[in-house]
Amino acid sequence: MLMALTTAACGAVDVPATEVSAAEREACEELVAALPDSVADQPRRDTEGNPLGAAWGDPAIVLRCGVGVPEGFDQFSRCEVADGLGWFAPQETAEDQSKEAVMTAIERSPRVEVVVPAELRPPVAAMVDLGGAIKEHTRLVKPCA
């Protein structure tokens, strides 16, 4: 499912790579440049590994732009809307508060994934804090039903 995210003692957060088209790369670069300095009251951190990602706090909330369709998502999947942005989270993530929350802005192109560590749940603050930039720098493909 999700690759482990590692951090060095005082270093940058390693953000797993994403593969995107040239148009998606441009949108992702603009999104990353527009992201807030803090998310869910956590300060922004330096990252390495993927220039199309960002991180906040320790343990880190991690955003990756240009992700694929998440495992378990289909046309019947439930979508949660926060501040006008539709998110998909696998059912087991939503039900088990002891697990990290893995959410994907599923109605957008390029898709954006946000991982909120269990220690920083519930993920609503992160969803709201990131929603404006995601809506501004990605394109609506199909609204959540």
VOBA-1610 file (N, C-alpha, C; in pm, whole numbers, padded with zeros to 5 digits, always signed):
BEGIN
Met+00083-00118+00000Met+00000+00000+00000Met+00087+00124+00000Leu+00118+00183+00113Leu+00199+00304+00119Leu+00340+00269+00161Met+00436+00325+00089Met+00575+00303+00125Met+00607+00378+00253Ala+00696+00323+00332Ala+00735+00387+00458Ala+00803+00519+00429Leu+00770+00618+00507Leu+00832+00749+00497Leu+00935+00759+00608Thr+01056+00797+00573Thr+01161+00802+00672Thr+01210+00944+00691Thr+01261+00970+00810Thr+01320+01099+00837Thr+01453+01078+00905Ala+01548+01162+00873Ala+01675+01160+00943Ala+01656+01239+01071Ala+01746+01222+01167Ala+01732+01286+01298Ala+01696+01433+01286Cys+01771+01510+01212Cys+01740+01652+01194Cys+01725+01683+01047Gly+01700+01581+00966Gly+01702+01599+00822Gly+01566+01612+00760Ala+01568+01597+00631Ala+01449+01613+00550Ala+01364+01487+00550Val+01237+01504+00521Val+01143+01393+00507Val+01158+01336+00367Asp+01173+01205+00356Asp+01185+01137+00227Asp+01044+01116+00172Val+01015+01178+00059Val+00883+01168-00005Val+00896+01072-00123Pro+00821+00961-00124Pro+00827+00865-00235Pro+00792+00931-00369Ala+00855+00884-00473Ala+00839+00942-00607Ala+00699+00918-00663Thr+00662+01004-00756Thr+00541+00989-00836Thr+00582+01011-00981Glu+00511+00945-01073Glu+00537+00964-01215Glu+00421+01040-01277Val+00454+01152-01342Val+00351+01239-01396Val+00385+01282-01538Ser+00282+01323-01612Ser+00302+01379-01746Ser+00360+01520-01730Ala+00402+01580-01841Ala+00457+01716-01836Ala+00353+01815-01784Ala+00229+01803-01829Ala+00124+01894-01782Ala+00098+01876-01633Glu+00092+01751-01588Glu+00071+01725-01445Glu+00190+01775-01364Arg+00312+01759-01416Arg+00431+01806-01344Arg+00422+01956-01319Glu+00382+02031-01421Glu+00369+02175-01406Glu+00266+02210-01300Ala+00150+02145-01304Ala+00045+02170-01204Ala+00094+02133-01065Cys+00165+02021-01053Cys+00217+01978-00922Cys+00322+02075-00869Glu+00411+02122-00956Glu+00512+02219-00913Glu+00447+02347-00862Glu+00343+02393-00933Glu+00270+02513-00889Glu+00200+02488-00756Leu+00142+02370-00740Leu+00076+02335-00615Leu+00175+02336-00499Val+00287+02266-00515Val+00386+02257-00407Val+00436+02397-00369Ala+00456+02484-00467Ala+00502+02620-00438Ala+00397+02701-00361Ala+00269+02666-00378Ala+00160+02742-00315Ala+00114+02685-00182Leu+00171+02573-00138Leu+00126+02509-00014Leu+00157+02595+00108Pro+00075+02584+00212Pro+00094+02668+00332Pro+00218+02630+00413Asp+00262+02725+00495Asp+00378+02703+00583Asp+00345+02611+00700Ser+00217+02599+00733Ser+00177+02507+00840Ser+00048+02436+00800Val+00037+02312+00844Val-00082+02229+00821Val-00115+02162+00953Ala-00240+02175+00994Ala-00286+02116+01122Ala-00193+02161+01235Asp-00155+02287+01233Asp-00067+02348+01334Asp+00073+02287+01337Gln+00113+02221+01229Gln+00246+02162+01218Gln+00328+02243+01117Pro+00455+02275+01151Pro+00537+02355+01060Pro+00585+02274+00939Arg+00605+02345+00829Arg+00655+02280+00707Arg+00798+02232+00729Arg+00829+02118+00669Arg+00961+02055+00680Arg+01026+02049+00543Asp+01158+02038+00543Asp+01231+02012+00419Asp+01202+01870+00375Thr+01205+01849+00243Thr+01182+01715+00188Thr+01294+01679+00092Glu+01302+01548+00064Glu+01396+01499-00037Glu+01330+01382-00109Gly+01384+01348-00224Gly+01335+01232-00298Gly+01234+01264-00405Asn+01140+01352-00378Asn+01036+01385-00474Asn+01006+01534-00467Pro+01041+01609-00571Pro+01014+01753-00569Pro+00864+01785-00579Leu+00782+01685-00604Leu+00637+01706-00615Leu+00567+01668-00485Gly+00636+01688-00374Gly+00580+01655-00243Gly+00616+01761-00141Ala+00553+01749-00025Ala+00577+01842+00086Ala+00547+01769+00216Ala+00597+01824+00327Ala+00574+01761+00457Ala+00566+01868+00566Trp+00492+01831+00672Trp+00475+01920+00787Trp+00479+01836+00914Gly+00549+01885+01016Gly+00546+01823+01149Gly+00636+01702+01164Asp+00634+01647+01288Asp+00713+01529+01323Asp+00635+01451+01428Pro+00575+01337+01393Pro+00583+01268+01266Pro+00518+01351+01155Ala+00561+01328+01033Ala+00524+01417+00923Ala+00391+01383+00858Ile+00315+01489+00833Ile+00203+01486+00738Ile+00271+01500+00603Val+00243+01409+00509Val+00313+01409+00380Val+00213+01421+00266Leu+00240+01513+00175Leu+00160+01532+00054Leu+00244+01490-00065Arg+00181+01415-00157Arg+00243+01379-00285Arg+00146+01415-00396Cys+00196+01484-00496Cys+00114+01523-00610Cys+00144+01430-00727Gly+00038+01396-00802Gly+00055+01312-00920Gly+00049+01164-00892Val-00030+01125-00793Val-00042+00983-00759Val-00145+00916-00850Gly-00139+00783-00855Gly-00235+00705-00932Gly-00365+00686-00856Val-00452+00605-00913Val-00578+00571-00848Val-00544+00487-00725Pro-00595+00524-00608Pro-00561+00449-00487Pro-00619+00309-00486Glu-00547+00219-00421Glu-00593+00081-00406Glu-00728+00081-00336Gly-00820+00003-00388Gly-00952-00008-00326Gly-01055+00091-00379Phe-01014+00185-00464Phe-01109+00284-00516Phe-01177+00230-00641Asp-01310+00246-00646Asp-01387+00214-00766Asp-01506+00309-00774Gln-01590+00292-00874Gln-01702+00384-00895Gln-01803+00385-00781Phe-01798+00285-00694Phe-01892+00279-00584Phe-01831+00327-00452Ser-01706+00368-00456Ser-01637+00410-00334Ser-01697+00538-00277Arg-01693+00546-00146Arg-01744+00662-00074Arg-01642+00774-00078Cys-01690+00895-00085Cys-01605+01013-00091Cys-01644+01107+00023Glu-01545+01154+00098Glu-01569+01251+00205Glu-01538+01390+00151Val-01623+01487+00177Val-01601+01623+00131Val-01568+01711+00250Ala-01454+01783+00239Ala-01413+01878+00341Ala-01378+02009+00272Asp-01445+02115+00308Asp-01421+02247+00251Asp-01433+02245+00098Gly-01530+02169+00048Gly-01557+02166-00095Gly-01465+02078-00178Leu-01381+01997-00113Leu-01289+01910-00185Leu-01318+01765-00148Gly-01333+01680-00249Gly-01365+01539-00227Gly-01242+01454-00205Trp-01246+01372-00099Trp-01135+01285-00061Trp-01181+01141-00054Phe-01095+01049-00097Phe-01118+00906-00079Phe-01017+00855+00023Ala-01065+00775+00117Ala-00978+00705+00212Ala-01029+00562+00219Pro-00937+00464+00213Pro-00981+00325+00226Pro-01059+00306+00355Gln-01159+00221+00352Gln-01247+00199+00467Gln-01170+00165+00594Glu-01068+00078+00583Glu-00992+00040+00703Glu-00918+00160+00762Thr-00876+00254+00678Thr-00810+00375+00728Thr-00910+00462+00803Ala-01028+00474+00748Ala-01130+00558+00811Ala-01177+00501+00945Glu-01185+00369+00953Glu-01239+00305+01074Glu-01137+00289+01186Asp-01011+00270+01155Asp-00910+00242+01257Asp-00827+00366+01287Gln-00862+00434+01396Gln-00795+00558+01434Gln-00649+00537+01477Ser-00607+00413+01496Ser-00468+00387+01534Ser-00377+00378+01412Lys-00434+00385+01292Lys-00356+00380+01168Lys-00341+00519+01109Glu-00236+00537+01028Glu-00223+00663+00956Glu-00341+00677+00860Ala-00383+00798+00836Ala-00491+00826+00743Ala-00430+00855+00606Val-00463+00772+00508Val-00415+00790+00371Val-00534+00836+00289Met-00527+00961+00242Met-00641+01022+00171Met-00595+01070+00035Thr-00683+01059-00063Thr-00652+01105-00198Thr-00761+01200-00245Ala-00719+01317-00295Ala-00814+01410-00358Ala-00847+01348-00493Ile-00950+01267-00492Ile-00979+01174-00601Ile-01048+01239-00720Glu-01115+01350-00700Glu-01191+01414-00807Glu-01106+01510-00889Arg-00977+01518-00861Arg-00890+01617-00922Arg-00788+01555-01017Ser-00732+01638-01104Ser-00620+01598-01188Ser-00518+01711-01185Pro-00396+01680-01148Pro-00348+01552-01101Pro-00402+01521-00962Arg-00405+01391-00929Arg-00451+01349-00797Arg-00345+01382-00693Val-00393+01412-00572Val-00304+01447-00462Val-00333+01354-00344Glu-00226+01296-00289Glu-00238+01209-00173Glu-00182+01280-00050Val-00251+01266+00061Val-00205+01321+00188Val-00209+01209+00291Val-00097+01191+00361Val-00087+01090+00466Val-00074+01164+00599Val-00168+01137+00690Val-00167+01197+00823Val-00135+01087+00924Pro-00023+01101+00999Pro+00012+00998+01097Pro-00099+00980+01201Ala-00107+00861+01256Ala-00210+00830+01356Ala-00205+00929+01472Glu-00084+00972+01510Glu-00068+01065+01622Glu-00132+01201+01596Leu-00155+01234+01470Leu-00210+01366+01434Leu-00353+01358+01383Arg-00419+01244+01403Arg-00557+01229+01363Arg-00647+01302+01461Pro-00764+01346+01420Pro-00831+01322+01293Pro-00769+01410+01183Pro-00788+01371+01056Pro-00722+01440+00946Pro-00795+01563+00893Val-00907+01601+00953Val-00989+01710+00900Val-00911+01841+00889Ala-00830+01876+00987Ala-00755+02002+00982Ala-00661+02003+00862Ala-00594+01891+00836Ala-00505+01883+00720Ala-00584+01896+00590Met-00701+01832+00584Met-00784+01838+00464Met-00825+01982+00435Val-00865+02055+00537Val-00908+02193+00521Val-00789+02284+00488Asp-00678+02268+00561Asp-00561+02353+00538Asp-00503+02338+00398Leu-00512+02220+00340Leu-00456+02194+00208Leu-00556+02213+00094Gly-00684+02213+00128Gly-00789+02215+00027Gly-00784+02332-00070Gly-00761+02452-00020Gly-00760+02570-00107Gly-00654+02561-00215Ala-00532+02527-00177Ala-00422+02518-00275Ala-00449+02405-00374Ile-00500+02292-00325Ile-00529+02180-00415Ile-00636+02220-00515Lys-00743+02283-00471Lys-00849+02325-00562Lys-00798+02426-00664Glu-00710+02516-00622Glu-00659+02620-00711Glu-00563+02566-00817His-00485+02463-00784His-00378+02420-00873His-00401+02283-00937Thr-00520+02227-00920Thr-00557+02104-00989Thr-00690+02128-01059Arg-00724+02040-01150Arg-00845+02055-01228Arg-00951+01955-01181Leu-01073+02003-01166Leu-01185+01915-01130Leu-01215+01824-01248Val-01215+01694-01224Val-01244+01596-01328Val-01388+01548-01316Lys-01422+01501-01197Lys-01558+01451-01172Lys-01588+01471-01024Pro-01690+01548-00992Pro-01722+01569-00850Pro-01760+01439-00780Cys-01728+01433-00652Cys-01767+01317-00571Cys-01917+01310-00563Ala-01966+01188-00567Ala-02112+01169-00559Ala-02153+01144-00415
//
